[in-house]
């Protein structure tokens, strides 16, 4: 009994893509989409948004200047 092929959207172009051993670029639909995604990673186009940690003990950001170093 042959199983039904799994079809997923290509992460790059959103076109249907077969997810199985017959598709060497899975989950991408083609070598082009896989290469575009790799290029985006290499150029750091994908970033995780982050916020700077708060400065103050109560979570507020301090406007005060740090003390000058002593010599």
Secondary structure, DSSP 8 states (H G I E B T S, - for coil): ------EEE-TTT--EEE-STT-TTTTSSSHHHHHHHHHHHHTT----------SSTTS----S-------
